[in-house]
């Protein structure tokens, strides 16, 4: 009887633990979705299939069935978020991804299935279809499938660098014209296959280089280039002629819409040709974001996918554009603050958004703002200040409902801080300024800062008369007299100081590459405070009483409850967006991200999760960011398994070549780590991929010698 009673207690405890884990995760809020201005990005690929529109980005796929009026994330089954290309073949839609190969859906994206048998390279740049054949352009040449992606075979003979030296060439674009397939490999000319990709020959006679995009319309083929505009062939590539009069910039994408041809550029312009490329005219009114990565058309509607402004639509063949980003929660959120019970977000391109219901819904709060890139927000009493990229500082006394310019409207503001009656602003190459009258007047406070014309003041922290300033050059300056005089408090690591916060008398410094430092003696000495951090690329620091939070470049959040002595990861449910800002509103912590808008998590969940024993089983698969990163020559990769699985951990270079197999064996459920030694590799960017059961995840690591 006693034994049974004890078992009952264990069962109750297990249920409690499972419940804690079931809810202990970050959840994306309802925005900001940028529906009025811009919805984040980048959107590398767009596809129109009748009334269905697909938009692919590094964060997955969104779908609209009402011409962009509203969007829904459709990521079920996608194991990587970097979707770079689309194609229609047979009974469904295919998506090419950077790191996950090819995915297929037959139900408008409700669910996706990986279709990669025989595809030896998971980095897919382009897709094209003709009849029942589907072609994939990868970092390892071209592959073809004749059975809806069920199996793939290599189709690269004659392409430069393949198949003799796999990974020596990547295929930037593909197009099908009649019975021909055309490719632009490694930005070297145009190649054509007349036998389903079995053999390729160069067909541009050396005229076309640095091709970035291809489209085919009937017998016409157009290629957009990096430096030479657009070329046209009227005979499936046998001969080419320049078709660039009036064009400017790097041509990122091309699309044919009704009788017109459109080109999108890296510089954020869209050009239209009504005569098959002989002449071009800029048609970019209302298109406020750059670059333009993708274009698509379904007849009367033309869509453009951009870097940080989301998706734009034109209903008049490019004459005018409007953003169509409702429920695309990809806004780049640089800053978060709380005014009363309202949560305020400062974004890139979308200006200021406000939520009065704990993030469930957001509304634009931009009336009076002349610059809509908000790098910094600060609160003094009930007054809200916004630091903008081109318009200086603005002030609002009604929680952002309306804004007024302060006495300073010409600088690029990167950081703001408040101490008593003083408002401080750090600029891009113009020094630091202070206002003592709510922004009506400003004075430069640069004594001791050196050559301010080459310095970006990334971060500011004010605590009484003590003021700290962090720069892009890796220095921290300290002033003990409200900024009248400055001296260097910390120098030498060379990484941008992204964030500075005070916890009592301790100042913490978050760097973009060298972790966290702390000083307990007013900046005289500094020590590392990064034990347990999952990344040393710190984008933001946040404080809630004695709790200290660190946001990283690749979506990690860590919590310290002992003044930085040790850290614990609290990132479950948070995708790989850079975490740029924190704010506490009520009982929740909010994280602003670059590309994923705002996420929310109850503070109590994180404290409970940290206190739980590390021996308890994880509730889901996960792959952490390696640490340190950058590294030389070794780094640690941590991952979690909720049950026993066959685990494969591999490392690839940027060409998609596998350079190391770290693990390929069955492992028990639990928390694991593996050490990667890059001693035999050159400096650069690499990718590591974890496969465990049906779970696949890929992250980036950087080797610096």
VOGU-3710 file (C-alpha; in Angstrom, 3 decimals, decimal comma):
1> xxxxxxxxxx> 0,000/0,000/0,000  2,823/2,310/0,815  4,500/1,557/-2,517  1,294/2,328/-4,410  0,898/5,621/-2,584  4,424/6,681/-3,514  3,800/5,770/-7,128  0,733/7,972/-7,134  2,798/10,929/-5,956  5,371/10,309/-8,695
11> xxxxxxxxxx> 2,608/10,235/-11,289  1,221/13,593/-10,124  4,687/15,145/-10,188  5,267/13,821/-13,695  1,993/15,315/-14,892  2,976/18,671/-13,391  6,370/18,554/-15,090  4,829/17,665/-18,447  2,353/20,518/-18,091  5,116/22,972/-17,303
21> xxxxxxxxxx> 7,021/21,904/-20,396  3,898/21,797/-22,555  3,301/25,502/-21,995  6,857/26,672/-21,357  7,590/28,172/-24,735  7,586/31,391/-26,713  4,512/32,257/-28,756  4,402/34,751/-31,604  2,064/37,645/-30,907  -0,378/39,063/-33,437
31> xxxxxxxxxx> 2,176/41,471/-34,887  3,315/43,983/-35,696  2,298/42,678/-39,106  3,178/45,825/-41,003  -0,114/45,738/-42,893  -0,043/49,473/-43,561  3,605/49,934/-44,505  5,772/46,822/-44,647  5,707/43,288/-43,341  9,320/42,322/-42,968
41> xxxxxxxxxx> 11,051/39,838/-45,150  13,089/39,064/-47,090  10,734/37,335/-49,514  12,993/35,491/-51,922  10,257/33,743/-53,894  6,697/34,416/-55,024  4,322/32,168/-56,948  0,803/32,751/-58,236  -1,378/29,731/-58,974  -4,778/31,087/-59,873
51> xxxxxxxxxx> -5,981/32,920/-56,770  -3,403/31,190/-54,544  -0,237/33,161/-53,790  2,804/31,663/-52,089  5,536/33,783/-50,523  8,811/32,159/-49,445  11,275/33,611/-46,960  14,011/32,516/-44,526  11,188/32,008/-42,033  8,921/29,702/-44,004
61> xxxxxxxxxx> 6,022/30,094/-46,425  2,945/32,319/-46,269  -0,180/31,784/-48,349  -2,899/34,158/-49,517  -6,096/33,235/-51,318  -7,384/36,815/-51,685  -4,710/38,571/-53,732  -2,627/39,448/-50,709  -5,498/40,823/-48,640  -4,450/38,522/-45,805
71> xxxxxxxxxx> -1,843/35,830/-45,293  -1,479/32,626/-43,328  1,738/30,865/-42,363  1,773/27,388/-43,950  4,808/25,631/-42,506  3,485/22,195/-41,504  6,046/19,643/-42,644  8,712/22,179/-43,610  11,937/21,354/-41,800  13,762/24,491/-42,892
81> xxxxxxxxxx> 12,511/28,035/-43,080  14,653/29,262/-45,993  12,397/28,881/-49,016  14,119/30,238/-52,115  12,058/29,101/-55,109  8,732/27,672/-56,266  7,464/25,669/-59,233  4,221/24,026/-60,326  4,496/20,499/-61,663  1,941/17,746/-61,973
91> xxxxxxxxxx> -0,607/17,835/-59,167  0,992/20,334/-56,829  3,441/23,039/-55,835  7,118/22,496/-55,092  9,297/24,670/-52,858  13,072/24,713/-53,029  14,854/25,528/-49,778  18,287/26,493/-48,571  19,339/23,500/-46,536  16,244/21,300/-46,700
101> xxxxxxxxxx> 16,079/20,316/-50,341  12,658/20,235/-52,052  9,187/20,101/-50,485  5,844/19,269/-52,113  2,244/20,208/-51,359  -0,951/19,143/-53,080  -3,293/21,062/-50,757  -2,270/24,708/-51,176  0,368/24,426/-48,492  -1,774/22,997/-45,700
111> xxxxxxxxxx> 0,948/20,361/-45,387  4,330/19,826/-47,023  6,361/16,676/-47,632  10,082/16,482/-48,267  10,841/14,891/-51,665  14,605/14,461/-51,788  15,428/10,841/-52,673  18,514/11,023/-54,876  18,997/14,758/-54,360  22,542/14,861/-53,009
121> xxxxxxxxxx> 22,634/18,565/-52,216  20,035/20,192/-49,919  20,784/23,769/-51,002  18,297/24,515/-53,783  18,445/27,927/-55,466  15,982/27,439/-58,308  13,201/25,227/-59,654  11,670/24,931/-63,118  9,099/22,590/-64,641  8,148/21,501/-68,141
131> xxxxxxxxxx> 5,510/18,905/-68,805  6,022/16,198/-66,216  9,679/17,059/-65,600  10,879/19,030/-62,602  14,373/20,525/-62,482  16,234/21,686/-59,373  19,254/23,972/-59,477  21,498/23,327/-56,471  24,973/24,042/-55,171  25,909/20,726/-56,789
141> xxxxxxxxxx> 24,531/21,212/-60,286  21,134/20,340/-61,780  18,869/17,441/-60,812  15,742/16,195/-62,600  12,658/14,307/-61,431  10,076/12,719/-63,701  7,797/11,445/-60,930  6,735/14,507/-58,949  9,907/14,582/-56,883  9,666/11,011/-55,646
151> xxxxxxxxxx> 13,172/10,385/-56,994  15,867/12,612/-58,483  18,810/11,990/-60,779  21,746/14,203/-61,604  21,492/16,079/-64,906  24,644/18,196/-65,067  26,942/16,781/-67,778  28,636/19,679/-69,548  28,007/22,278/-66,886  31,205/23,972/-65,662
161> xxxxxxxxxx> 32,627/22,235/-62,589  30,140/19,335/-62,483  29,846/16,451/-62,158  33,618/15,950/-61,864  33,978/18,332/-58,919  30,782/18,418/-56,926  30,010/21,736/-55,257  32,281/23,700/-57,598  29,305/25,455/-59,167  25,889/26,607/-58,078
171> xxxxxxxxxx> 22,878/27,077/-60,340  21,440/30,550/-59,783  18,483/30,229/-62,169  16,596/27,774/-64,394  13,949/28,189/-67,098  12,140/25,872/-69,512  11,413/26,977/-73,071  9,588/24,427/-75,159  11,702/21,293/-75,076  14,764/23,205/-73,874
181> xxxxxxxxxx> 16,082/23,809/-70,370  18,310/26,801/-69,685  20,561/27,434/-66,684  22,894/30,123/-65,385  25,615/28,237/-63,494  27,951/30,065/-61,093  27,112/33,383/-62,747  28,996/32,149/-65,849  26,984/32,568/-69,031  23,871/30,690/-70,112
191> xxxxxxxxxx> 23,795/26,930/-70,755  21,123/24,958/-72,617  20,033/21,336/-72,631  17,906/19,899/-75,416  17,705/16,414/-73,910  16,129/16,868/-70,495  19,332/17,933/-68,767  21,436/14,972/-69,804  23,906/17,219/-71,638  24,537/20,978/-71,562
201> xxxxxxxxxx> 26,328/23,419/-73,856  27,035/27,116/-73,428  24,852/29,154/-75,789  25,582/32,818/-75,024  28,942/32,981/-76,873  30,485/34,707/-73,877  28,091/37,651/-74,039  26,148/37,019/-70,837  27,898/36,886/-67,480  26,701/37,088/-63,882
211> xxxxxxxxxx> 23,171/35,924/-64,693  20,925/36,025/-61,635  17,475/35,221/-63,047  15,860/33,592/-66,083  12,349/33,528/-67,509  10,899/32,031/-70,667  7,865/33,323/-72,545  6,946/31,280/-75,598  10,184/31,092/-77,621  11,652/34,170/-75,932
221> xxxxxxxxxx> 14,101/33,813/-73,070  15,269/36,687/-70,866  18,194/36,695/-68,450  18,747/39,364/-65,807  22,334/40,044/-64,764  24,309/41,633/-61,964  26,064/44,291/-64,027  24,749/44,229/-67,605  21,007/44,596/-67,371  18,808/42,194/-69,359
231> xxxxxxxxxx> 19,566/40,043/-72,404  16,978/38,521/-74,746  17,007/35,474/-76,988  14,229/34,808/-79,497  15,475/31,335/-80,375  15,748/29,522/-77,040  19,268/30,753/-76,407  20,962/30,243/-79,760  21,690/33,969/-80,001  21,318/36,913/-77,614
241> xxxxxxxxxx> 20,993/40,661/-77,713  21,015/43,353/-75,051  17,571/44,449/-73,897  18,388/47,069/-71,263  17,623/50,556/-72,535  16,383/52,583/-69,568  17,282/49,922/-66,987  19,479/50,521/-63,960  20,812/48,419/-61,107  21,284/44,752/-60,327
251> xxxxxxxxxx> 18,493/42,647/-61,853  17,239/40,267/-59,151  14,026/38,977/-60,766  11,963/38,992/-63,945  8,319/38,208/-64,684  5,993/38,402/-67,678  2,554/39,833/-66,904  -0,041/40,023/-69,666  1,797/41,752/-72,545  4,400/43,417/-70,324
261> xxxxxxxxxx> 7,754/42,385/-68,929  8,897/43,480/-65,444  12,327/43,552/-63,793  12,995/44,007/-60,060  16,332/45,355/-58,864  18,538/45,193/-55,803  18,179/48,967/-55,561  14,436/48,647/-54,906  13,096/49,653/-58,315  10,707/47,858/-60,644
271> xxxxxxxxxx> 10,999/48,494/-64,384  8,427/47,749/-67,069  8,903/47,016/-70,753  5,989/47,020/-73,177  8,109/46,003/-76,176  9,880/42,790/-75,149  12,754/44,543/-73,434  13,715/47,038/-76,091  12,927/49,887/-73,689  12,254/50,062/-69,959
281> xxxxxxxxxx> 10,527/52,576/-67,681  10,711/52,762/-63,887  7,324/51,949/-62,295  8,045/52,121/-58,564  5,607/54,644/-57,074  4,712/53,463/-53,561  7,381/50,754/-53,499  9,209/51,800/-50,339  11,511/48,842/-49,663  14,572/47,350/-51,272
291> xxxxxxxxxx> 15,885/45,084/-52,644  13,113/43,602/-54,801  13,919/39,901/-54,660  10,891/38,392/-56,390  8,033/39,191/-58,759  4,891/37,225/-59,643  1,674/37,867/-61,533  -1,762/36,316/-61,823  -2,955/38,514/-64,632  -4,374/41,772/-63,323
301> xxxxxxxxxx> -2,332/41,665/-60,118  1,428/42,063/-59,888  3,293/41,229/-56,658  6,777/42,179/-55,461  8,646/40,537/-52,571  11,153/42,791/-50,800  13,887/42,678/-48,162  12,153/44,264/-45,162  8,947/45,809/-46,522  7,103/42,574/-47,100
311> xxxxxxxxxx> 4,934/42,056/-50,176  3,627/44,865/-52,389  0,829/44,661/-54,957  0,097/46,616/-58,110  -3,263/46,434/-59,862  -2,274/48,824/-62,673  0,687/47,042/-64,248  3,213/48,645/-61,931  2,063/52,261/-62,112  1,473/52,251/-58,337
321> xxxxxxxxxx> 2,161/49,878/-55,457  0,651/49,267/-52,036  1,842/46,947/-49,253  -0,294/43,832/-48,683  1,076/42,310/-45,496  -1,832/41,659/-43,167  -0,881/38,806/-40,827  2,647/38,493/-42,200  4,372/38,749/-38,852  7,842/39,219/-40,263
331> xxxxxxxxxx> 8,425/42,798/-39,178  11,923/43,755/-38,092  11,330/44,991/-34,568  14,292/47,016/-33,366  12,909/48,257/-30,055  10,197/47,595/-27,472  8,967/49,690/-24,536  5,925/49,802/-22,274  3,928/52,987/-21,632  1,297/52,398/-18,980
341> xxxxxxxxxx> -0,192/49,074/-20,024  0,497/49,613/-23,731  3,234/47,766/-25,574  5,036/49,886/-28,173  7,212/48,475/-30,981  9,619/50,364/-33,216  10,206/48,655/-36,558  12,136/48,892/-39,770  10,043/50,494/-42,536  6,737/50,025/-40,645
351> xxxxxxxxxx> 7,283/52,787/-38,086  5,667/52,425/-34,660  2,979/49,892/-33,732  0,999/49,730/-30,499  -0,783/46,896/-28,723  -3,277/47,455/-25,929  -4,130/43,764/-25,456  -0,769/42,172/-24,596  0,263/41,686/-28,205  -2,885/39,962/-29,478
361> xxxxxxxxxx> -3,526/42,791/-31,954  -1,464/45,744/-33,118  -2,290/49,068/-34,733  -0,092/51,497/-36,620  0,872/54,552/-34,540  2,684/56,732/-37,063  0,693/59,974/-37,305  3,213/62,806/-37,537  6,283/60,632/-38,095  8,312/61,573/-41,173
371> xxxxxxxxxx> 10,715/58,631/-40,888  9,380/55,112/-40,482  12,562/53,251/-39,514  12,617/53,352/-35,719  15,924/52,261/-34,224  15,231/53,246/-30,616  12,375/53,991/-28,201  12,519/55,488/-24,714  10,007/56,520/-22,045  10,285/59,452/-19,666
381> xxxxxxxxxx> 7,269/59,616/-17,357  4,304/59,430/-19,710  6,224/60,804/-22,695  7,359/58,455/-25,428  10,393/59,191/-27,624  11,301/57,586/-30,942  14,749/57,731/-32,527  14,525/57,414/-36,312  16,948/56,675/-39,134  16,646/60,000/-40,950
391> xxxxxxxxxx> 14,327/62,268/-38,964  16,017/62,621/-35,592  13,888/62,239/-32,450  10,086/62,470/-32,215  7,926/62,845/-29,109  4,448/61,551/-28,224  2,384/62,315/-25,132  -0,528/60,006/-26,100  1,131/56,580/-26,336  2,009/57,050/-29,993
401> xxxxxxxxxx> -1,401/58,166/-31,263  0,287/61,302/-32,580  3,897/62,438/-32,843  5,638/65,792/-32,879  9,199/66,458/-34,008  11,607/67,569/-31,308  14,110/70,350/-31,894  16,350/67,915/-33,689  15,251/66,361/-36,984  18,308/65,660/-39,114
411> xxxxxxxxxx> 20,265/62,836/-37,483  20,318/59,058/-37,721  19,525/57,905/-34,174  20,731/54,490/-33,013  20,112/54,579/-29,257  18,205/56,483/-26,574  18,450/56,566/-22,778  16,676/58,472/-20,003  17,972/59,508/-16,588  15,852/61,898/-14,556
421> xxxxxxxxxx> 15,154/64,950/-16,708  17,890/64,086/-19,169  17,251/62,412/-22,525  20,344/61,079/-24,311  20,652/60,126/-27,988  23,469/58,174/-29,674  23,891/58,766/-33,378  25,508/57,333/-36,464  28,770/59,285/-36,934  27,510/62,453/-35,239
431> xxxxxxxxxx> 28,279/61,805/-31,581  26,043/61,879/-28,505  23,501/64,567/-27,618  21,492/65,456/-24,518  18,189/67,262/-24,014  17,027/68,541/-20,631  13,651/69,865/-21,819  11,841/66,882/-23,346  13,630/67,214/-26,661  12,957/70,901/-27,342
441> xxxxxxxxxx> 16,686/71,674/-27,342  19,759/69,498/-27,753  23,446/69,893/-26,980  26,415/67,825/-28,147  28,320/66,033/-25,358  31,346/64,660/-27,161  34,355/65,620/-25,029  36,647/62,595/-24,805  34,853/60,494/-27,440  37,575/60,949/-30,061
451> xxxxxxxxxx> 36,743/61,008/-33,770  32,962/60,717/-33,683  32,621/60,842/-37,478  33,533/57,175/-37,818  31,669/55,837/-34,784  28,151/54,457/-34,458  26,879/54,693/-30,901  24,967/51,426/-30,830  23,844/51,474/-27,187  23,371/53,764/-24,203
461> xxxxxxxxxx> 22,715/53,133/-20,513  22,058/55,836/-17,918  22,047/55,364/-14,140  21,993/58,659/-12,257  24,937/60,773/-13,397  26,687/57,679/-14,757  26,294/57,271/-18,496  27,705/54,442/-20,637  27,943/54,390/-24,435  28,753/51,336/-26,591
471> xxxxxxxxxx> 30,108/51,638/-30,129  30,327/49,639/-33,330  34,117/49,506/-32,838  33,804/47,536/-29,611  34,507/50,320/-27,128  32,508/51,315/-24,069  32,780/54,941/-22,957  31,870/56,080/-19,449  30,835/59,478/-18,137  30,349/60,307/-14,445
481> xxxxxxxxxx> 28,923/63,796/-15,051  25,903/63,327/-17,318  28,031/63,197/-20,439  30,044/66,377/-19,967  33,277/64,372/-20,113  33,991/60,838/-21,347  36,729/58,247/-20,988  37,147/54,727/-22,385  35,983/52,174/-19,831  36,373/49,020/-21,943
491> xxxxxxxxxx> 38,213/48,489/-25,212  39,986/45,838/-27,132  37,606/43,027/-28,161  36,598/44,721/-31,402  32,993/43,482/-31,517  30,100/45,946/-31,674  28,566/46,660/-28,272  24,913/46,011/-29,061  23,455/46,497/-25,585  24,241/48,017/-22,180
501> xxxxxxxxxx> 22,080/47,560/-19,067  22,441/48,175/-15,354  21,366/45,784/-12,615  21,844/47,665/-9,374  25,461/48,841/-9,352  26,543/46,311/-12,007  26,788/47,277/-15,675  26,481/44,549/-18,306  27,787/44,759/-21,857  26,403/42,569/-24,661
511> xxxxxxxxxx> 28,653/42,204/-27,698  28,061/40,924/-31,222  30,690/38,201/-31,074  32,378/38,191/-27,670  29,546/37,352/-25,295  28,657/39,306/-22,163  30,934/41,303/-19,862  30,171/42,831/-16,498  31,690/45,525/-14,323  30,969/46,039/-10,635
521> xxxxxxxxxx> 33,309/49,024/-10,175  31,868/51,682/-12,484  33,597/50,332/-15,580  37,122/50,268/-14,153  37,467/46,507/-14,647  35,461/44,036/-16,681  35,102/40,262/-16,494  33,388/37,783/-18,793  29,907/36,740/-17,688  28,952/34,106/-20,249
531> xxxxxxxxxx> 28,941/30,734/-18,488  26,079/28,761/-20,029  25,304/31,218/-22,840  24,277/29,417/-26,020  25,903/32,032/-28,260  28,428/34,814/-27,951  26,661/36,939/-30,585  24,528/39,024/-28,219  22,015/41,344/-29,860  20,176/42,581/-26,776
541> xxxxxxxxxx> 20,032/42,533/-22,986  16,932/42,982/-20,827  16,335/43,398/-17,101  13,425/42,501/-14,855  14,387/43,077/-11,241  17,198/40,617/-10,547  16,529/38,663/-13,748  18,834/39,321/-16,685  17,973/38,223/-20,241  20,253/37,940/-23,267
551> xxxxxxxxxx> 18,991/37,734/-26,841  21,267/36,273/-29,508  21,805/36,555/-33,237  20,222/33,195/-34,011  17,073/33,221/-31,951  18,369/32,144/-28,579  17,292/33,670/-25,269  19,189/32,976/-22,063  18,267/33,872/-18,489  20,521/34,615/-15,532
561> xxxxxxxxxx> 19,062/34,819/-12,039  22,426/35,306/-10,307  23,748/38,530/-11,800  25,392/36,904/-14,805  27,322/34,228/-12,914  25,560/31,563/-15,001  22,962/31,419/-17,765  20,251/28,989/-18,830  18,632/28,708/-22,248  14,927/29,649/-22,245
571> xxxxxxxxxx> 14,305/29,617/-25,997  11,799/26,805/-26,597  9,392/27,772/-29,378  11,484/30,724/-30,565  12,603/30,427/-34,226  16,020/31,533/-35,461  15,287/35,255/-35,623  17,838/37,687/-34,155  16,427/38,847/-30,804  16,894/42,606/-30,890
581> xxxxxxxxxx> 14,953/43,890/-27,874  13,089/42,997/-24,676  10,251/44,516/-22,674  8,285/43,365/-19,629  4,558/44,049/-19,715  2,449/42,664/-16,879  3,594/39,121/-16,129  5,067/38,467/-19,573  8,400/39,028/-21,250  8,253/40,242/-24,854
591> xxxxxxxxxx> 11,052/39,755/-27,374  11,341/41,866/-30,503  12,971/40,032/-33,395  14,436/40,922/-36,770  12,098/39,077/-39,107  9,550/37,536/-36,756  7,867/40,569/-35,160  7,234/40,108/-31,425  7,118/36,948/-29,289  5,728/36,563/-25,764
601> xxxxxxxxxx> 6,411/34,233/-22,864  5,279/34,306/-19,210  8,103/35,177/-16,851  6,996/32,506/-14,383  7,425/29,774/-17,012  11,052/30,653/-17,583  11,911/30,804/-13,893  10,210/27,425/-13,366  11,939/25,889/-16,386  15,354/27,036/-15,132
611> xxxxxxxxxx> 14,726/25,502/-11,704  13,709/22,135/-13,145  16,411/19,500/-13,039  18,531/19,181/-16,156  18,052/15,374/-15,909  14,386/15,614/-16,883  13,598/14,691/-20,464  13,037/17,409/-23,063  9,541/17,647/-24,466  10,600/18,141/-28,096
621> xxxxxxxxxx> 13,494/17,898/-30,521  15,704/20,966/-30,637  19,040/22,091/-32,033  20,843/24,925/-30,244  23,175/27,481/-31,734  26,786/26,380/-31,416  28,941/28,122/-28,817  31,223/29,886/-29,124  30,337/31,332/-32,512  32,497/32,559/-34,220
631> xxxxxxxxxx> 34,971/29,891/-33,055  38,604/28,848/-33,504  39,181/25,973/-33,839  36,492/24,130/-31,857  32,907/24,737/-30,806  30,142/22,887/-28,961  26,761/21,948/-30,461  23,922/21,044/-28,100  20,682/19,277/-29,015  17,695/17,602/-27,352
641> xxxxxxxxxx> 15,929/14,305/-28,028  12,520/13,540/-26,461  12,971/9,826/-27,235  15,622/7,401/-28,506  16,487/8,252/-32,108  18,927/7,628/-34,915  20,928/10,871/-34,891  22,990/12,232/-37,772  24,954/15,439/-37,242  26,774/16,752/-40,333
651> xxxxxxxxxx> 28,593/19,926/-41,372  28,415/21,553/-44,834  30,228/24,455/-46,456  28,402/27,238/-48,323  28,583/25,227/-51,536  26,562/22,468/-49,909  29,516/20,085/-49,711  29,558/17,856/-46,642  32,829/18,507/-44,834  32,298/16,473/-41,665
661> xxxxxxxxxx> 30,070/13,816/-40,138  30,112/14,392/-36,402  27,620/11,704/-35,466  25,640/8,875/-37,072  24,265/6,541/-34,394  21,327/5,847/-32,106  21,161/7,970/-28,971  18,937/7,891/-25,909  16,424/10,599/-25,020  17,881/13,590/-23,205
671> xxxxxxxxxx> 20,150/16,582/-23,615  23,283/15,983/-25,669  26,273/17,891/-26,941  28,961/17,304/-29,553  32,271/19,048/-30,136  33,227/20,150/-33,629  36,905/20,735/-34,445  37,472/22,868/-37,542  41,266/22,668/-37,479  41,428/21,286/-41,001
681> xxxxxxxxxx> 39,032/23,829/-42,525  39,499/27,306/-43,940  37,942/30,342/-42,281  34,384/31,008/-43,359  30,700/30,248/-42,919  29,553/26,638/-42,498  26,213/24,948/-41,754  25,504/22,081/-39,376  22,444/19,871/-39,754  20,790/17,551/-37,263
691> xxxxxxxxxx> 18,590/14,665/-38,389  16,774/12,735/-35,660  13,801/10,670/-36,754  11,632/12,995/-38,842  13,181/16,090/-37,266  15,636/18,096/-39,392  17,194/21,422/-38,421  20,048/23,458/-39,883  22,029/26,310/-38,315  25,024/28,395/-39,280
701> xxxxx> 28,478/28,455/-37,669  31,458/30,710/-38,402  35,120/29,648/-38,263  37,524/32,569/-37,820  41,277/31,991/-37,755
//
